[in-house]
């Protein structure tokens, strides 16, 4: 098993399960020695890079959050369309510091990704509220880690056919022991440290290892739901019980549940951000933000 595949199994993910299954399938092909043809890699690269570069629309900076979100994932971007938290952070900081930029739009089309670095980036976006208007748009998918980041904006739009949500975290364990037995292969792990090799893929998952994995998943889920509650101005219970419970929801449902503020396209989000900038940023924020803040105050005193 390749080191990349092993890392995928050990990492907690905030991503649509089907998307991770597809990524793992590609990694398994890579581990077997299969390679994409150069022209296929070039096609993927062209599609990915065409929407991963920051753009200026007048005084509005449009920052793409497109593809699977992976820490230091730029090395994968050319072959898989991944985007790194470092690239998003650098683009965001540059737009925030640029005096020619009056507002920022986060153009999100992501199934999510690794949990690593996402809470830190969401916190940075959230803390920048009030510096310049920040509008996010799910164009067309803001799921898991993608929603984690999008919900940190001042306002969140969803394209009419878009979806948001998938608030949850999961990890995987692969047990290759029976397949290895059939091949007549025995793997012996020599280690020091009681838990150093727990959860390895060459044996069934023990109860103690399962509990440890569940604990990690729970911790990251706690970070996720606390951040969304803070960013959307609702209680943690509202997020856990009423924000799709791990499912993605459509645009109208998202607005109805309080997961998003309005329905609109990327062009609508750019126009909204420009309008907020002209009206004085925070003073021009929609009434829905005031409603969310009131909900949060009520939740804190309940």
DANOR-V536363 format. One line per field, one symbol per residue. burial: + if it has 9 or more other C-alpha atoms within 8 Angstrom, else -. A space follows every 10 residues. Layout:
BEGIN
burial->???
END
This chain:
BEGIN
burial->----++--++ ++++++--++ ---+--++++ +--------- ++-++-+++- -+-+----++ ++++++++++ +-++-+++++ +++++-+++- ++--++---- ++++++++++ +++++--++- +++-++--+- -+++++++++ ++++++++++ ++++++++++ -++++++++- +-+-+++--+ +--------- --------++ +++-+---++ --+--+++-+ +-++++++++ ++++++-+++ -+++++-+++ +--++-++++ +-++++--++ -++++++--- ++-++---+- -+++++--+- --
END
